[in-house]
Amino acid sequence: MEDKILKLLPYVSVPSRYTGKEINAVHKDIERCKVKIALCYPDLYELGMSSLGIRVIYGLLNEDKDVVCERVFSPAGDMEVLLKANNLPIFTLESKRPLKDFDIVGFSISSELNYTNVLNILSLADIPLLSSERREQDPIIIAGGNCIFNFAPLKPFIDCFVIGEGEEIILELVDVLKEIKGKGRGKILSGLASLEGVYVPLFPVEKVKKRFVKDFDNAYFPVRWLVPLTGIVHDRVSIEIMRGCGQGCFFCQAGSCWRPVRIRSVERIMDIAGHTYKNTGYEEFSLLSFSSGDHPQIEQIVDRLVGEFRDRKATISFPSIRIDTFSFQLATKIKEIKKTGLTFAPETGEALRMKIGKRIKDSELISLVQKAREGGWKQIKLYFMLGLPKEKDTDILDIAKLINELSRIMSIKAAFNIFIPKPHTIFERARFITEEEYLYKKALVVKNVRRSNRIKLNFHSYHMSCIETVIGRGDEALASVIKKVWEKGGKMENWDEYFRFSLWEESFREAELDMSLYLSEIPDGMSTPWQNITL
Ligand code: SF4
């Protein structure tokens, strides 16, 4: 099959997405491995390769000589057309084998809008979409990632869900496979169901508890960092210096699901930096966490990295620097820190901000932006949300006022998202605003922000947020809607240019389900599809 795939590459726009020949890619003799795993990220290569989770699981599994883990990403449209025209299945990058040759096909899912891509990959692999239709010889389909904190809408398609941090569970899963492989699909699934943090729909349980890495400092890190041969979204070494967030904003699912806060030590960070530098040739380290400035030794980390790598011309960056926690003294002192985007998410006006758990005042923000200006930054990106519970017109006027004031200090890019009530947050039962309300709020912003070439406003798609809400809080009944959307050609819906709201409207109608019910407030006392998951 490899020859046939290679012959297609000259006809696709980005062949390097499919070669599997990146520096540090692992090529094993697949026939000699007891357990074979195809690790899928259901979106384009450039996004999937920017996921630290994919890199960690890939590296960790391949450390075991008896296990082979190979990668799969959603093919771009041109490759999909060629695969179908040549009657070829989707393949893993490393050995170019069909997914059916693997024991496990594992999906890491970080967006609800990727669910149709999951079905598309299964279909391109010629694996039945429904668990109930899979045969003895089909791979076990596993899913984990952010979205799996409410797995109900995916239940009919997935054989086994992993709740929480994959690297904590994956080796136990492999042990089950090593022991039970060949004894029948039912026995394997029953073995997997016995693990904590795993939910197997065939063997339902009342409660499933999230797993998380307890010894984060010594947890596996993929120092043999894959170096892609094409540009990806985050093209550098990303060192996770901290996991979890202690801020507790009422709307934030990441904050509530990825607790507790765990810190990586300075020594371990230096060790990772040294090895990845040697193994990759990358000259940029990005220090990753929800809020790097919250790391108690952040100044020491930066000082040590700068000292160690100054002569080797390596730079340090933060994917985004949260202005409320970053030390500008440090930033101005150390010129080597790349002036990457300065960001802050005020979310809303000050009065409402205080009520949603984000306790920073406008005056503090303004003074920090002033210091940033003195430190050399010229632009800040601000994130706001419209439609938060109990939002009033005055809150929106406060947003406009803040943008106007900050724009006198530096250029502003203001991105407006729509509040999405997410499972496991304090606001999980709140309603999603109507389109009319959204348009009114948007107009209020536009009318009250001053006209200036120092201000750029950007508004996220109402309908995409609407579908994220519907699926994010959805129940098992939604599986039929997701399947219909995919059958009508819905895929790559995370991308504005491919997302089609009309497919969702049609599919809801055909499934005789009322979309508005999924958007309205969930009364206290009513059960939720995610209440079987404990964090
Ligand atoms: S919004 Fe940011 S600061 Fe607030 S809980 Fe989430 S990650 Fe933490």
Residues whose N, C-alpha, C, O or C-beta is under 5 A from the ligand:
A	BS01	SF4	C245 Q247 G248 C249 C252 G255 F290
